[in-house]
Amino acid sequence: MISQLTPAHAALLHALEAKANSGASPQQLVDALGDPNTQVVGHWQQNVLTGYAIVMRLPFDAELQAIGVLPACQGQGIGQQLLGEVIACAQQWQSERLLLEVRASNQRAIRLYLQQGFHEDGRRRGYYPAALGTAGREDALLMSLSC
Protein backbone atom coordinates (compact mmCIF):
# COMPACT_ATOMS: atom_id res chain seq x y z
CA MET A 1 0.00 0.00 0.00
CA ILE A 2 1.21 3.52 -0.80
CA SER A 3 0.22 6.51 1.31
CA GLN A 4 1.37 10.04 1.94
CA LEU A 5 3.82 10.40 4.83
CA THR A 6 3.49 13.15 7.44
CA PRO A 7 5.82 14.58 10.10
CA ALA A 8 4.48 11.86 12.42
CA HIS A 9 6.33 9.33 10.22
CA ALA A 10 9.72 11.09 10.58
CA ALA A 11 11.37 8.44 12.77
CA LEU A 12 10.27 5.62 10.46
CA LEU A 13 11.46 7.57 7.40
CA HIS A 14 14.89 8.25 8.97
CA ALA A 15 15.28 4.56 9.89
CA LEU A 16 14.34 3.50 6.35
CA GLU A 17 16.77 5.97 4.74
CA ALA A 18 19.59 4.74 7.00
CA LYS A 19 19.14 1.29 5.42
CA ALA A 20 18.13 2.31 1.88
CA ASN A 21 20.98 4.83 1.63
CA SER A 22 19.39 6.79 -1.23
CA GLY A 23 21.42 9.89 -0.39
CA ALA A 24 18.76 12.01 1.32
CA SER A 25 20.10 13.83 4.37
CA PRO A 26 18.24 13.79 7.68
CA GLN A 27 17.52 17.52 7.27
CA GLN A 28 16.21 16.99 3.73
CA LEU A 29 13.77 14.39 5.05
CA VAL A 30 12.51 16.70 7.82
CA ASP A 31 12.18 19.63 5.40
CA ALA A 32 10.30 17.50 2.86
CA LEU A 33 7.76 16.31 5.41
CA GLY A 34 6.93 19.90 6.35
CA ASP A 35 6.97 21.55 2.91
CA PRO A 36 3.57 22.18 1.28
CA ASN A 37 5.22 22.03 -2.18
CA THR A 38 6.67 18.61 -1.51
CA GLN A 39 4.97 15.24 -1.30
CA VAL A 40 6.53 12.31 0.52
CA VAL A 41 4.95 8.94 -0.19
CA GLY A 42 5.66 5.66 1.52
CA HIS A 43 5.18 2.03 0.57
CA TRP A 44 3.97 -0.23 3.35
CA GLN A 45 3.97 -4.01 3.67
CA GLN A 46 1.75 -4.80 6.63
CA ASN A 47 2.93 -2.17 9.14
CA VAL A 48 6.50 -1.88 7.86
CA LEU A 49 7.64 1.12 5.80
CA THR A 50 9.55 -0.57 2.97
CA GLY A 51 10.10 2.34 0.57
CA TYR A 52 9.62 6.05 0.08
CA ALA A 53 9.85 8.78 -2.53
CA ILE A 54 10.07 12.56 -2.33
CA VAL A 55 8.77 14.77 -5.14
CA MET A 56 8.91 18.57 -5.11
CA ARG A 57 6.75 20.97 -7.08
CA LEU A 58 8.77 23.58 -9.00
CA PRO A 59 7.36 26.54 -10.96
CA PHE A 60 6.93 24.56 -14.20
CA ASP A 61 8.36 21.14 -13.43
CA ALA A 62 8.48 18.61 -10.61
CA GLU A 63 11.63 16.99 -9.25
CA LEU A 64 12.12 13.52 -7.83
CA GLN A 65 14.43 14.33 -4.95
CA ALA A 66 14.87 10.86 -3.49
CA ILE A 67 13.58 7.34 -3.76
CA GLY A 68 14.64 4.50 -1.51
CA VAL A 69 13.65 0.91 -0.84
CA LEU A 70 14.83 -1.39 1.94
CA PRO A 71 17.61 -3.57 0.52
CA ALA A 72 15.78 -6.74 1.60
CA CYS A 73 12.72 -5.62 -0.40
CA GLN A 74 14.44 -4.56 -3.62
CA GLY A 75 13.44 -6.37 -6.78
CA GLN A 76 9.78 -6.66 -5.70
CA GLY A 77 8.46 -3.75 -7.79
CA ILE A 78 8.28 -1.29 -4.88
CA GLY A 79 10.44 1.31 -6.62
CA GLN A 80 8.25 1.02 -9.72
CA GLN A 81 5.09 1.55 -7.65
CA LEU A 82 6.60 4.56 -5.89
CA LEU A 83 7.78 6.05 -9.18
CA GLY A 84 4.29 5.58 -10.62
CA GLU A 85 2.88 7.53 -7.67
CA VAL A 86 5.45 10.29 -8.21
CA ILE A 87 4.59 10.51 -11.92
CA ALA A 88 0.87 10.72 -11.06
CA CYS A 89 1.60 13.50 -8.57
CA ALA A 90 3.59 15.50 -11.16
CA GLN A 91 0.74 15.09 -13.64
CA GLN A 92 -1.81 16.18 -11.04
CA TRP A 93 0.28 19.30 -10.43
CA GLN A 94 0.22 19.83 -14.22
CA SER A 95 4.02 19.89 -14.33
CA GLU A 96 5.57 20.06 -17.77
CA ARG A 97 8.33 17.58 -16.85
CA LEU A 98 9.46 15.36 -14.02
CA LEU A 99 13.19 15.81 -13.41
CA LEU A 100 15.71 13.66 -11.56
CA GLU A 101 19.39 12.98 -11.19
CA VAL A 102 20.94 9.60 -10.52
CA ARG A 103 24.44 8.23 -9.96
CA ALA A 104 25.85 7.02 -13.27
CA SER A 105 26.72 3.70 -11.61
CA ASN A 106 23.16 3.04 -10.35
CA GLN A 107 22.17 0.80 -13.24
CA ARG A 108 19.14 -0.67 -11.45
CA ALA A 109 17.61 2.79 -11.00
CA ILE A 110 18.54 3.92 -14.51
CA ARG A 111 16.79 0.84 -15.97
CA LEU A 112 13.68 1.65 -13.93
CA TYR A 113 13.64 5.26 -15.13
CA LEU A 114 14.16 4.26 -18.77
CA GLN A 115 11.34 1.68 -18.52
CA GLN A 116 9.03 4.46 -17.29
CA GLY A 117 9.88 6.68 -20.29
CA PHE A 118 12.57 8.96 -18.86
CA HIS A 119 15.41 10.00 -21.11
CA GLU A 120 18.89 11.32 -20.39
CA ASP A 121 19.24 15.09 -20.73
CA GLY A 122 22.83 15.53 -19.65
CA ARG A 123 25.51 14.74 -17.13
CA ARG A 124 27.08 16.56 -14.19
CA ARG A 125 30.71 15.48 -14.14
CA GLY A 126 32.09 14.59 -10.70
CA TYR A 127 28.85 15.60 -8.95
CA TYR A 128 28.67 12.83 -6.33
CA PRO A 129 31.35 11.85 -3.83
CA ALA A 130 32.79 8.44 -4.65
CA ALA A 131 30.93 5.42 -3.35
CA LEU A 132 32.21 4.00 -0.09
CA GLY A 133 35.55 2.28 -0.57
CA THR A 134 36.40 4.00 -3.87
CA ALA A 135 38.35 7.11 -4.76
CA GLY A 136 37.43 10.15 -6.82
CA ARG A 137 33.98 11.42 -7.69
CA GLU A 138 31.08 10.11 -9.73
CA ASP A 139 28.94 11.66 -12.47
CA ALA A 140 25.24 12.35 -12.09
CA LEU A 141 22.93 11.61 -15.00
CA LEU A 142 20.19 14.20 -15.50
CA MET A 143 16.96 12.64 -16.69
CA SER A 144 13.44 13.86 -17.42
CA LEU A 145 9.99 12.65 -18.34
CA SER A 146 7.44 14.81 -20.17
CA CYS A 147 4.20 14.90 -18.23
Buried (B, 14 or more C-beta within 10 A) or exposed (E): EBEEBEEEBBEBBEEBBEEBEBBBEEEBBBBBBEEEEBBBBBBBEEEEBBBBBBBBBBEEBBBBBBBBBBEEBBEBEBBEBBBBBBBEBBEEBEBBBBBBBBBBBBEEBBEBBEEBEBEBEEEBEEBBEEEEEEEEEBBBBBBBBEB
